[in-house]
Amino acid sequence: MTANSLPISQEDPRCVTSNTRQLNVQIAQEEVYNFFVEIVRKLPPEDVLREFKGLFIDGLDSEDSAYTPGIYSIFLDDNEQELCNTLKRCCYIIINNWKTNRKDKYIQKLVNLFVNENLKININNPSGVKICKSWLENFVNSKDYQELKLFFLKYDALSKGHWANRYSSYLLIDQSVNENNPKEQQEAARRLSKQIKEKFKFELAMYIARSQSAVSSTTRYTNPSILGDHVLRLIKAIVLKRGVFSHENIAHIFIKQTQNQTLEEFKINLGKYLLFSVENQEIVETWRQQFADTLSLWKTDYNQKIITKELLLRSCNRAIDCLTTENGKEPSSLFILLLNQGHSLTLVIILLKIILICKNSRRHLETRIAHLIRFYEKYSEEECKGVIYFIEIFNITFAIHAENVEYNLIKIEEQSSNPQLDLDGYRVFSQMKVDRQK
């Protein structure tokens, strides 16, 4: 693809209307997208990298005062954002294909093309080239470029560097639901997030199985959490609540009992359901009042409407907001209160109970977790111990309650009639669930 092949208007720019310029940009963008869709399917990754570099990077070291690299000439009319959009979509067109065809190692080479000495602004560069380089520098320093980096981080390397890297599956979910992102980015983010979560579930199950076996070496199986050996006891405590009083059964009963209720009645009962069976009822009363006050003021115009699937979803999403972040920018007061009081597990169980009555709220919840990570990532790991502990428990709890895995607690030693005091006498077993509908 050359400068001559781009559909750039030959008219005097001063005579071209804004609509015409925008149309030229859109036509050029579509031609570039189609070009990369075609070559990424046909050419080896090395050739795709060469074409990408030739289009966006090569030529930016020119000292010719009349020279502007072909593709940039359509963006120089104060269209930096459109250049950024074009770069992003081209990258994700390529990444999507390479992820599908397991050519992950080339993704890092693609992203690293922007770390190039030729992209540094030189005093001898003509003004047009300086503008192009400054735009690329802005892109490299942007959130968009940081999001690109998530696609070449190996799962095993996520624990290195900044603590937020360990929780990239949530940051990817946030990318996947952002409608401002190109569809290729949303698809790639959704796929990679699922891969990371599935790998965590598998490694957790393997670690549990091997750590309880006397004949296996636990060093061969890495604990995917950072909670150390304490994680096994935590898992037993989570799995322990089974049978008639399991979270799943209580959720099923709640759904049946609230059918045909008004939204006002449902909001009241939702608070009771979420805090049912939580220990230390004196503390719970403070939470319940704050939660009820926040929820009661929401959608009061709909209070007398019968609860529908849509209202259920919106109510559960609103409950999640109350418990995590209400504006997507900073933690809610209830989130801070629960963490400061050391009730991370209780908060996670409450969030789980919301998802058990409305599975469609799962993505909204994971997006809110991403927003919390973005808020706290500016702080050091030492300063974020409480938040990190919460996210670790969240990961483990939702892995245990995954749709395709079932965990069971089997008592192997008779020591006490009170199972809460006798977790050491139990073993945890996991197995794949069978889909009986097939």
N, C-alpha and C positions, 0 to 999 in steps of 0.2 A: 504494500500500500504506500503510495507516494503522495507528495503534496498536490501534484497535478490531478490525482484521482479524487481528491476531496471536493465536494460540491460547494465551493466557495464563490460567492457572488463576485463578478468582475466589475460591478458598478462602483462609482465613487462612494465610499462609506458614508460620506456626509449626506448622500441622496437616498440612502437605503433606509427604509422605515424600520422601526423597532420590530414589528411583526415579521418582516422579511428576514432580518438578521436572526431572529429566534428560529424561524423555519429553517434557515441554512444550518444552524447549530443542530437542530433535531435530525435533519437529513444526514448530516455528517456523523452524528452519534450512532444512528441506526446502521450506517454503512460500516462503521468501526466495529460495532457489536456483532453484526453478521459475519464480518471478516474473522473475528476471533472464535466465534461459534464454529465456523467451518474449519479453521486450521487446527484448533485444539483436538478435533476429532480425527484429523488426517495426518498431522505431522508429529514427529518425535518431540518430547518436551524441550530438548535443546534448541530446536528450530523455533518453537513457539516463544521461548525466552528471547531468542535473537530478534524475532519480529516485534515483540513487545518493546524491547529496548530500542530498536531502530525507530519505532514510532514515537515513543514518549521521552527518550533520554538522549540518544545519539544526536549530535548536532548542536547541543546546548553549550558546547565549549567553543563555538565559533566567535571570532573577533570581527567578522564582517558586519559593518554597521547597517547594511541593508538586509541582513539575513534574519528571518524568523522561521523556526522549524514549522513544517507544513501544518500539522494538526493544531498547533498553538495559534496560528493566525486566525482561526475562527472564534477563538475565545478571548482575544486581546481587547475586545470592547467591553471591559469591566465584567467579565463572565467567569471569574475564578471558581465560583461554586459549581458551574456546569462542567468545568474541567475536572474538578474533584469528583463529581458524580460519574463522569465518563471513566476516569481512572478506576474508581471503585468497582463499577459494573464489569469492566474488562477483567479486572483481577478475579472477581468472583465467577465469571464465566469460565475462566481457566481453572480456578481452584475446584469448582464443582466437578469438572471432568476428571481432574487428577485425583480427587478424593474417591470418586466412583471407581476409578481404574487403579487405585492403590499406588499412585505415583507421588506420595506425600513428600518425598525428599526434595522434589523440585519446587514445592510451594515456598520453602524457605529461600531458595534462590530467587524466586520471583519477588518476594517481599524485600529481599536484600538489594535488589537492583536500585532501590532509591537511596541506598547508603553508598554514594558514589562521589569521588573527589571532583568529577567534572560538573557536579551539581552545585558546587560552592560558587557563590557569586564572585566574579573576577572584575576588577576595576576596568579592564579593557573590554568587557562584554558590552555589546550595544544595548540600548535601553530595553528593546523588546525581549532580548534574551534574559536580561536581569529580571524583568517582570516574570517570565516563565520560571526561572530558577527560584524566585521568591515564593511563587505559588506552590512549587514542589516542596520547598522547605516548610511551608505552612502545612502542607498535606502530611509530611513526615512527623510533624509535631502535633498532629490532630488526633482526636479520639478515633477517627476512621482508620488511621494507620495502626493504632494500638489494637483495634479490633481485628485487623488483618493478621497480626502476629499470633493471635490465639489459634490460628489454623495450622501453624507448623510446630507449635509446642508439643512435644511428645508427652503422652500421658504420664510417663515415669518422671518427666522433668517438671511437671506442674508444681511439685512440692518445692522446687528451687526458686530462687528469686523472691519476688514480693509475695506475701502470704495470700493475697487475693487470687493469685494464679491457681491455687489449689481448688478454687471454686468456679473455674471457668465454665462449667456446664450451665450455671445460672446466668453468667454474662452472655453466653451464647443464646440462651432462651430469650433474653432481652433483645438481642439482635434480631431473632427470628420473628418477633411479634411487632417490631418497629416498621410501620408501613412506609416510613421515609427511606428505608433501605431498599436497594434493588432486590427483585424477587430471587435472583441467584444467591445473594447474600443470605436472605431469609432461609432459603432451602439448605444451603451449606451449613448454616449455624444450627438449624434444627437437626440435621443429620449427625453432626459432630457432637452436639450435646447429648443425643441419645446414645451414641457410642461410648462416651465417657461415663455416663450413668450405668450402662450395662456392664462395662468393665469393672466399675466400683462394686456393683452387686455381686459379680462373679468372684472377685478377689475377696470380698467380705465373707462369702459363703465358704470359699476354700480355706481362708484363714481360720474361721470358726471350726471347720471340720478337722483341720490338722492340729490346731492348738489344743484340742481336746483328746487327741490321739497319743497314746504313750509310745507308739512305735514310729511316729513321724517326727522329723526335725522341723520345728517351727521356723527355723531360719530360712527354709526354702520357700516359705509363703509369707509375703509381706503383709503387714497389717495396713489396709488402705486408709485407715483413719490415723489421727495423730494422738489418740487418747491412750495409747499403750495397752497393756494387758487389762486395764480397767474396762476396756470396751466390752470384754466378754461378760462381765457381771452386769453392765448396763444393758446389753442385749437380752440377757435372761430376765431382767426386770421388765423390759418392754414386752417380751414374748409371753410373760407369765399371765397377763390378763387375757385369758381365753375362756371358752365355754359360754355359758349363759350371759356372763357379764363382759364379754369381749366388746371392744370398741365397735366392731362390725355389727354385732347384734343390737347394741344400743342405738346405733345409727339407723338400722333398719326399723326399729320400733319407733324412733322419732319421726322418720319419714311417714310412716303409716298414721301416726297420731296427729300430725299437722296437716294432713290433706284437708282441703276445703276450709282451712282457717283464713282469716283476714290477715293482711300484711302486719297490722298492728299486733294481733295475737301471736303471729309467727315470730316477730322480733323479740317479744317478751320470752317466748318459749325457747328461742335459739340461745339466749343468754343462759337460761337454766340448764339446757342440754350440754352446752360447752363446758360449764363449770361443775357439772354433776360428777360426783365421786372424787373430786379433787380434795386432797387432804388439807388440813388446817383451814377450816371453814371461816374462822375469824378474818384471816387474810383474804380469803376468797371474796368475802362480802365487799371489801374495798374494790377489788377488780370488777365484781359484778355491777356495782353501782356506776363505776366509771364507764364500763362497756355499755350498760343499758342507757345511760344518759346520752352517749354518743350516737348509738343506733336509733334511739327513739326519735331523734330530731331529723333523721334521714327519711326522705320521701314521704313526708306526712300527708301529702295530697293523695297518696295511694293507700293510706292506712285501711280503708274499708274495702279495698279490692281483694278478691280471693287470690291466694298465692298460686302462681303459675310457675312453670319451669323457668321462664325468663326472670320473674321476680325472685325465684329461689336463687338463681345464678347471681343476680345483681345484689341480693341480700348477703350471700356468702362472700362475694367479692368485697362488699363494704365491711363485713366483719373482719376479713383478712387485712384490709387497710387499717382498721382500728388497732389491730394487734401487731402491725409491722410498720408501715409508713403510709400516711394519709395523702401525702402530696408527691410521693416518689422521689423526694429530695432529702428528707431527714426522718429519723425514726419517730414513731408516735410516742406519746407520753406513756401509754400502756406498755409498749415494748420496753422502754427504758425502765419503767417500774418493775416489770417482771424480771428483767435481767439483773437489775441492781439488787433485787431481793434473792437472787440465786435460784430462780425457778425456770431455768432454761428447758428442762425436760417437760415441765408442766405446760409451758408455752407451746412446745413442739406437739405435744399430745392434743392440745386444744386445736391447733392448726390441722392436725391429722383428722380430727373429728369433723372439721368443716369439709374436708375433701371427701370423707366417707359418705356425706349426705349430698355432695355435689362434685362429682369427679371433674366436671368441666371447669371448675375453679382452679384446677391444679396449675395451669399455665399462668394464670394471674398471680397465684401465690409465688411461683418460682421467679416471676418477673419482679415482684416486690422484694424477694430475697436478693436479687441482682441489684436493686436500687439501694438496699441496705449496704451491700458490699461496696458499691460505688461511693456511698457516703463515708464509710469507715476506712476505705483504702488509703486515705491521706494520712492515717495514723499508723504508728509502728505496731508490729505484732504484739509487743509487750503491752501496749495501751489497749489492744483489742481482744484481750484474752477472753472476756465474757462473751463477746460477739462470736468469736471463732469457736468457742465451746458450744454455743447455740447452734451454729451451722453444722458442726460435726455431728451433734445429736440429731439434727434435722436429717442429714444425709443417711445416717444409720437407720433411723426410724422409718423413713420412707422407702429405704431399700428392703427392710423387713416386711413392710406392708405393700410391697410391689405386687402388681397384678399376676406376674408369672412365677413367683417364688413363694413357697409356704414354709414358715419356720414353726417348729414345735419344740416344746420343753418336755423332756422325759426325766422322771425322777428315778435315780439309780441307787440312792441311799436313803434308808429310813432313819432320819435323825430327829425330826421335829414335826409336829402336827401343823405348824404355822409355816407355809411355804415362803412367806416374806423373809423369814429368818434363816432359811435353809437353801439359799441359791447354790451353794457349793455342792449340794447333793443332786443337782440337776445337770443334764447335758442338753445342749441345743442341737437340733437336727434340721437341716433344710432340704427341700426337694422341689422340683419343678411342678407347678400346678398343671393338671390335665384339663384342657378345654372340653367340657362335656357337651358343648353345643355343636361340635364338629361331627 
